[in-house]
Amino acid sequence: MSESQRKRAKTMTTASKTATPKKTKSKTGVARKPKTEVGKAIESSKRDITKSENSKKEITKKDTKSESKKKDNKSENTDLPALPKSEPAHDSFLVVAGTYERILYGLEARVVGSVMTLNPQFIFPAHIGCIKAVSAGGRYLASGSTDEVIKLYDLKKRVELGSLHEHSGSITALQFHGGSHLLSASEDGVICIFRTNDWEPLKMLRGHKGAVNSIAIHPSGKLALSVAQDRTIIIWNLLTGQRASRVKTPQVGEIVAWSPSGSHYIVAYATEVQVYKVGQTESLATVFSKQRILCALVASYENAEYVLCGSQDKRIHIYSADGVERASVVCHENRIKGLSLVDVVLDGVVHAVVVSISSDGRIKTWKLADLLDPICKHAEQSTASDEVMDLVAEPLATYNADVRLTCVASSTATF
């Protein structure tokens, strides 16, 4: 072999050795071949795709967070306007009741002189689950159910407007503030504030760690109360949409309600009610009941405030604001599930009327004076301050829905 042939063979051998891929070990210790240029290009493409996808995911994540943030804080101004003094009902008022059977009842309470009648205006299946909350404000009606949906209705046009799906749990409470805003609460622990002119969620109030049981808006529209399964009561500042204070409760609060003046509020537990004054953390008085309390409200009469509780024993129990039971009256044939209060003109005089519903299927209206007048007269004549009166009263009107009623709301607005 000549010198030139030996050089050419050596060069080819060297090139062959250079082209021969060396086996390397992966991180797992398994021998693998190094990537070729094509493999590197594919890997590079994969990296670019992965990077692009991750980038898209990151953007989507940021957008989702941004949307979520916008959703939770669509408007920094969640200030609810103060309610003007509501006019009493003259000829008629609206009573709305929900049922276990998913049916929504709308009744017109018509007043002629001192006579009142309850006449059905609409009856229809509104949800696919038990209706747990109803509220009426202005021309609007809202109902909430275990199906996690809030249904909206226009009472003036008598049409369904649609539904709200902001919650991920059963709807537990609804309350309109006039006709401008709606507050909703759910088992998901969230309270939503909606604006009624476009039904946009202005704010999602997150502060409870358990299902919210009840909410109440102060008459001024500046504060709201909520109680939940986490054994806390929260006072919300509706001017900012933020939590003002959070206080632990001795038991699970089931009902919260303001007094008509807005100076006091009550928190109802299973068998007791605590009365609070705004700005104070200690209760002014505690009402003790021998029966389970299922509903409660605060009513004003003759410059005094009274707590009315609907109970398991078919009675409405009446307490003074200092926690003393004054009287009770048998109102239904089964447990009382809901109470509502509305001002009505009867015989030319404005009277507060109590609406009660029961598992016996009946909706009844009562003149508050018929329940409280005997108490006031008895207090003037008797020195025994701890005596509990057993009252007998006749309802102004009765309607038998023949279903299991769950919740009630009333409104002076009729169309």
C-alpha positions, 0 to 999 in steps of 0.5 A, a space after each residue: 500500500 502506497 503512502 497516499 493510500 495509507 493516509 486515505 485509509 487513516 482519514 476514513 477510519 478517523 471519520 468513521 470513528 467520529 461518525 460512530 455514535 457513543 453510547 451515553 448513560 441517562 440519568 436513570 443509568 440506562 445506556 442511550 444513544 445521543 440525539 441526532 440533529 433530527 432528534 435534536 430538532 424534534 426535541 427542540 420543537 417539543 420544548 418550544 411547543 411545551 414552552 408555548 403550551 406552558 406559556 398559554 397555560 400561564 396566560 390562561 391562568 393569569 387571565 382566569 385569576 384576572 377574571 376571578 379577581 374582576 368577578 370578585 371585585 367588579 366594582 369597588 363601590 358596593 354601597 347600597 342606598 339607604 331605604 326610603 320609608 316604605 309606604 304601607 299597602 293600601 288595597 293589596 300586598 304580595 305574599 310569596 312562599 316556597 315549598 319542599 315540592 319545588 313549587 313557588 306560590 304567589 298570593 295577593 292579599 287583598 284588603 277591603 276595609 278590615 277584611 282580608 283575603 288571600 288569592 293565588 296569583 301564580 303557582 308553578 314548579 320553579 326549581 328541580 330541588 327544594 326551595 329554601 329561600 325567597 325574597 321580593 324587592 320592587 318589581 323583582 322576585 328571587 327564589 333559591 333552591 338546593 339545585 344551587 340556582 337563583 331564579 329571577 322573575 319580573 312581577 310587573 311583566 309576569 315573566 321569568 328573567 333568567 337564573 344566577 349561577 354564582 354559587 356552588 352550593 344550596 342557596 340558603 338565604 336571599 334578601 333584596 335591598 329595595 329594588 336596587 340590590 340583591 344579596 344571596 348566601 349559600 352552603 359554599 360559604 360565600 355571599 354575593 351582592 348583585 345589582 338588579 339593573 343588569 344582575 352583575 355580581 358586584 362583590 363576592 363576600 368571603 369570610 365564613 369557613 362553613 355554610 352561611 345560614 342567614 343574612 340581614 341587611 341594615 335599613 341604612 344599606 351600609 351594613 349586613 350581618 351573616 351567621 354560618 355553620 362555622 359558629 361565627 357572626 360577621 358584620 360586613 361593611 357594604 360601603 367597601 364590601 369588606 368584613 368589619 368584624 368577626 365574632 365567635 358564637 357559642 353555638 351555630 347561629 341559624 337566624 339573624 335579623 335587624 330591628 325595624 329601627 336598625 339599632 338592635 339585631 338578634 341572633 337565633 340559635 336552636 333554642 335561644 335568641 341573643 339580642 345585641 345593640 349595634 357597636 357592642 359585642 356583648 349581648 343585651 339579653 338572652 331569650 331561652 326557649 323550651 322548643 326549637 326555634 325555626 324562624 324569628 323577627 323583631 317587631 316594633 309596637 307602642 314604642 317597644 320592640 318585641 322578638 317573635 319566634 316561630 317554633 316546633 310546638 306550632 306556636 308563635 312565642 313573643 318576648 320583650 327586648 329584655 329577654 322575658 317571654 310575655 306570651 305565646 299563641 297557637 297559630 298552626 297545626 304543625 311546626 311554624 317554618 317562616 314569619 314575615 312582616 308588612 305594613 297594611 292600611 286596615 280601616 284607614 289605620 296603618 297596622 303591622 301584619 304578620 305572615 306565617 307559614 307552616 308544614 301544615 300547608 297553610 299561609 296565615 296573616 295576623 294583625 300584630 296588634 291582636 297579638 301584642 295588645 293583650 300583653 300591653 294591657 296585662 302589663 299595666 294591670 298585673 304586677 307579675 312580670 314573669 307570667 306568660 300569657 296563653 293567647 288566642 287570636 283569629 287570623 285575618 286570612 288563611 290559604 291552604 296550599 296543601 303542600 309542605 311550606 319552607 320559606 316566605 316573603 312579603 312585599 307592599 309592591 304589587 303590579 
